[in-house]
Amino acid sequence: MANKISSFSDLIQRVTASCLLHPLADGRQDSGEIAGTLGGHEEEEEECKTEEEEEAEEGEAEEEGGGEGDREGGIGVLEKKGRTVEMEMLMTQVFEAVSAMKRAYVSLQEAHSPWDPERMRVADVAVIGELRRLGVLRERFKRSGSGGGGGGGAAVMLSQVVAPYEAALEELKREVKDREAEVESLKEKLRSVASLSNGGGGKKVKGQSRRKVSSSQALVATDPAPDLFESTMRQVKETSKSFTSLLLSLMRAAHWDIAAAVRSIEAASTTTPTATNTTTSDPTAADTTDTATCSIISTLHAKYALESYISHKIFQGFDHETFYMDGSLSSLLNPDQYRRNCFSQYRDMKAMDPAELLGILPTCSFGKFCSKKYLSIVHPKMEESLFGHLEQHNQVLAGNHPRSQFYGMFLGLAKAVWLLHLLAFSLDPPPSRFEASKGADFHPQYMESVAPLSDGWVPADQIVGFPVSPGFKLRNGSIIKARVYLVHRT
């Protein structure tokens, strides 16, 4: 029993010692660690499973996303190719339009010489059409360049390529405008010449020729006046002297007998009746004497005899409204309208070059006047002697007007006389023309000497050797003196 008790006591001690050595907390910790370990393995398995699932899901998403990206990339490539093709087509159309416009512009230039109004109209329409076509292409280019950010670089490059053609297009537009202004100027000149050709029956031209003129020609009065007639008569005198000097120099170069020519002119002036205005009597027409046919003029003064001959020829018929080129009576049937038409023609023709005028309408009234007067002044034998041929004579007979220096000088005189004639029939009443006859007494209020006089005064025994140019009495009482060559009475 004692052994059992001791054994029981020993058992309790052992249990107590075991409890002290192995408390319950440590047991719980071990079980927790075990449980945690087991839980950790389970969590690791769950994490692994989740990562695998996520990778699988991401793979599926990437596969789906990759398909969409490929489709978008394919669409972008197709769009770029479409824009490139569109730009190529646009550039092809631009080159075609520029080439067509060049061809149309060349046709427009060719239509100017020779002058072909219908062909010019067709070419002008073609040029305008191609310009409009280029404008449409430019707008298409601007719209195609502004759409989408991907084609910005291509649009900039294309704009750089097109820029020179746009500059050329602007230059062509300016040239077309200049050509149009020139055409309008020519049309305006043609209307003005047409009014001259029908004797003033057409409508008054609204504008003047746009070409450059000298300052003396640019100033044209708005109404006919006596002082305008006087200034025009001074121009007649100057052009008459210039043409006479040229003709005399040609005669001397051709070795003419100037004295014989002067005798011929004097003989013709002796048999020529006095030309006076039918409405007025002039004191210079009286007191004519018969003189011998021997020359009364020195060789140095032969130019005055030659100028007298030219003046007599070109002023013949001045008192008639058409120089007796036809039987028109417009100045009598409707005098007011005829005066207005004459002054309108004067203003239109004042700034014109006579050669250019006759180049457009060679058979107008002024052209007929020039032909008639040239043939009466320069007869065939004279022209053949001066130039060795009859080329100018034949051209004038055919209705044309030579472009020679000699004929151009004659046109200057003819234009001055024609303008004076228009002004005379523009005034109401018209100026009275008078001309001194050979052998008449000298009247200083009506005459002036062409030859220089000593001390500026005329001796009492001086008479008219021959008239050089006519004089006029104007409505305001002023006198344009007749020019005469004076000789001694004995």
Buried (B, 14 or more C-beta within 10 A) or exposed (E): EEEEEEEEEEEEEEEEEEEEEEEEEEEEEEEEEEEEEEEEEEEEEEEEEEEEEEEEEEEEEEEEEEEEEEEEEEEEEEEBEEBEEBBEEBBEBBEEBBEBBBBBBEBBEEBBEEEBEEBBEBBBEBBBBBBEBBEEBBEBBEEBBEEBEEBEEBBEEBEEEBEEBBEEBEEBEEBBEEBEEEBEBBEBBBBBBBBBBEBBEBEBBEEBBEEEBEEEEEEBBEEBBBEBBBEBBEBBBEBBBEBBBBBBEBBEEEEBEBEEBBBBBBEEBBEBEBBBBEEEEBEBBEEBEEBEEEBBBEEEBBBBBBBBBBBBBBBBBBBBBBBEBEEBEBBEEEBEEBBBBBBBBBBBBBBBBBBEBBBBBBEBBBBBBBBBBBBEBBEEEBBBEBBEEBEBBEBBEEEBBBEEEBBBBBBBBBBBBBBBBBBBBBBEEBBBBBBBBBBBBBBEEBBBBBBEEEEEEBEEEBBBBBBBBBBBBBBEEEBBBBBBBBBEEE
